[in-house]
């Protein structure tokens, strides 16, 4: 299965615990809702339910990379 790419780090997948309110808007629900970085988006972590991750660092498409110990790559459910 393909990884859903991180718009700020195209060589990496987006973290599966990273969310925005767009996840819960029916018209925005697709495999590509985070393809583009929107600076006005408020990101939060599903583990902490806050703008700070379990490692006490901020969460965003820019910050949530494979260098963090809490990072888990999001895999697409669509066929390649």
PAZAPA-4460 file (N, C-alpha, C; in steps of 0.05 Angstrom, whole numbers, plus 32768, in hexadecimal, padded with zeros to 4 digits):
% residues 80
    n_x    n_y    n_z   ca_x   ca_y   ca_z    c_x    c_y    c_z   seq   type   mol
   8011   7FE8   8000   8000   8000   8000   8012   8019   8000     1      X     A
   8009   802D   7FF2   8019   8046   7FF1   8017   8056   800B     2      X     A
   802B   8065   8010   802B   8077   8027   801E   8091   801F     3      X     A
   8010   809E   8032   8005   80B8   802D   801B   80CC   8033     4      X     A
   8024   80DB   801E   803B   80ED   8020   8036   8105   8031     5      X     A
   804B   810D   803F   804C   8125   804F   8052   813D   803D     6      X     A
   8041   8151   803C   8046   8168   802A   805F   8177   8030     7      X     A
   8068   8177   8049   8081   8186   8051   809A   8174   804E     8      X     A
   8096   815A   804E   80AC   8147   804B   80A3   8131   8037     9      X     A
   80A4   8137   801D   8099   8124   8009   80A6   8109   8008    10      X     A
   80BD   8106   8014   80CA   80EC   8015   80C0   80DA   802C    11      X     A
   80AE   80E5   803C   80A4   80D7   8053   8085   80D6   8052    12      X     A
   807A   80C3   8061   805D   80C2   8063   8054   80D4   807A    13      X     A
   803B   80DC   8079   8030   80EB   808F   802D   80D9   80A7    14      X     A
   802E   80E3   80BF   802B   80D3   80D7   800D   80CB   80DA    15      X     A
   8008   80B2   80E1   7FEC   80A9   80E3   7FDE   80B5   80FB    16      X     A
   7FEC   80C1   810E   7FDF   80CE   8125   7FDB   80EC   8121    17      X     A
   7FE3   80F7   810A   7FE0   8114   8105   7FC5   8119   80F9    18      X     A
   7FB6   812C   8104   7F9B   8133   80FA   7F97   8151   80FA    19      X     A
   7F83   8159   80EA   7F78   8174   80EA   7F5A   8171   80EB    20      X     A
   7F4C   8187   80EE   7F2F   8185   80EE   7F24   817C   80D3    21      X     A
   7F34   817F   80BE   7F2C   8176   80A3   7F26   8158   80A2    22      X     A
   7F32   8149   80B4   7F2C   812C   80B6   7F0F   8126   80BB    23      X     A
   7F01   8139   80C7   7EE6   8135   80D0   7ED1   8144   80C0    24      X     A
   7EDA   8150   80AA   7EC7   815E   8098   7EC2   814B   8080    25      X     A
   7EA9   8143   807D   7EA3   812F   8068   7EAE   8135   804C    26      X     A
   7EAD   814E   8044   7EB7   8155   8029   7ED5   8153   8027    27      X     A
   7EE3   8153   803D   7F00   8152   803D   7F0B   8136   8041    28      X     A
   7EFA   8123   8047   7F03   8108   804D   7F0B   80F9   8034    29      X     A
   7F25   80F7   8030   7F30   80E9   801A   7F4C   80E0   8021    30      X     A
   7F59   80D1   8010   7F74   80C8   8016   7F88   80DF   8013    31      X     A
   7F7F   80F6   8009   7F92   810B   8002   7F8C   8125   8011    32      X     A
   7F7F   8123   8028   7F77   813C   8036   7F8E   814C   8041    33      X     A
   7FA6   813F   8044   7FBD   814E   804D   7FD3   8150   8038    34      X     A
   7FCB   814E   801E   7FDF   8150   8009   7FED   816B   8008    35      X     A
   7FDF   8180   8011   7FEA   819B   800F   7FEB   81A6   802C    36      X     A
   8001   81B3   8032   8004   81BF   804C   7FF4   81DA   804C    37      X     A
   7FE2   81DD   805F   7FD3   81F6   8062   7FDC   8203   807C    38      X     A
   7FE9   821A   807B   7FF4   8226   8093   7FDF   822D   80A9    39      X     A
   7FC6   822F   80A1   7FB1   8235   80B5   7FA5   821C   80C2    40      X     A
   7FAD   8204   80BA   7FA3   81EC   80C6   7FAD   81E9   80E2    41      X     A
   7F9C   81E1   80F4   7FA4   81DB   8110   7FA7   81BC   8111    42      X     A
   7FBE   81B3   8116   7FC4   8196   8118   7FC2   818D   8135    43      X     A
   7FBB   8173   8138   7FBC   8167   8153   7FC3   814A   8150    44      X     A
   7FCC   813F   8166   7FD5   8123   8167   7FBF   8111   8172    45      X     A
   7FBA   80FB   8166   7FA5   80E8   8170   7FAD   80DB   818A    46      X     A
   7FC7   80D9   818F   7FD0   80CD   81A8   7FCB   80DF   81C0    47      X     A
   7FD2   80F9   81BD   7FCF   810C   81D3   7FB6   811D   81D2    48      X     A
   7FA9   811D   81BA   7F92   812F   81B5   7F99   814C   81BA    49      X     A
   7FB1   8153   81B2   7FBB   816E   81B7   7FCE   8176   81A0    50      X     A
   7FD6   818F   81A0   7FE9   8199   818C   8006   8192   8193    51      X     A
   8009   8182   81A8   8024   8179   81B0   8023   815A   81B0    52      X     A
   8037   814E   81A5   8038   8131   81A3   8041   8124   81BD    53      X     A
   8042   8109   81BE   804A   80FA   81D6   8067   80FF   81DE    54      X     A
   8077   810A   81CB   8093   8111   81D1   8096   812E   81D9    55      X     A
   8080   813B   81DF   8080   8158   81E8   8089   816B   81D2    56      X     A
   8087   8164   81B9   808E   8176   81A3   8074   817D   8194    57      X     A
   8074   8194   8186   805C   819C   8177   8056   8189   8160    58      X     A
   803D   8188   8158   8035   8177   8142   802C   8187   812A    59      X     A
   8035   817F   8113   802E   818B   80F9   803A   817A   80E3    60      X     A
   8033   817F   80CB   803F   8170   80B5   805D   8176   80B3    61      X     A
   8066   818D   80BC   8082   8194   80BC   8091   8186   80D3    62      X     A
   8085   8183   80EA   8092   8178   8101   8090   815A   8104    63      X     A
   807B   814E   80FB   8077   8131   80FF   8084   8121   80E9    64      X     A
   809D   811A   80EF   80AD   810B   80DB   80B8   80F1   80E8    65      X     A
   80C5   80E1   80D8   80CF   80C7   80E1   80E5   80CA   80F6    66      X     A
   80EF   80E3   80FB   8103   80E7   810F   80F7   80E7   812B    67      X     A
   80DD   80E8   812E   80D0   80E8   8148   80CA   80CB   8150    68      X     A
   80CD   80C4   8169   80C8   80A8   8172   80AB   80A0   8171    69      X     A
   8099   80B3   8171   807C   80AD   8170   8071   80AB   8154    70      X     A
   8081   80B0   813F   8079   80B1   8123   8070   8095   811A    71      X     A
   8059   8094   810C   8050   807B   80FF   8046   8083   80E4    72      X     A
   8051   8078   80CE   8049   8080   80B3   802C   8077   80AD    73      X     A
   801D   8089   80A0   8002   8083   8098   8003   8075   807C    74      X     A
   7FF6   805F   807A   7FF4   804F   8062   7FD9   8053   8055    75      X     A
   7FD8   8057   803B   7FBF   805B   802D   7FAF   8042   802B    76      X     A
   7F95   8044   802C   7F83   802D   8028   7F7C   8029   800B    77      X     A
   7F84   803C   7FFA   7F7E   8039   7FDE   7F92   8028   7FD0    78      X     A
   7F8A   8018   7FBC   7F9E   8009   7FAD   7FB1   801B   7F9E    79      X     A
   7FCA   8012   7F9C   7FDF   8022   7F8E   7FDA   8026   7F71    80      X     A
***
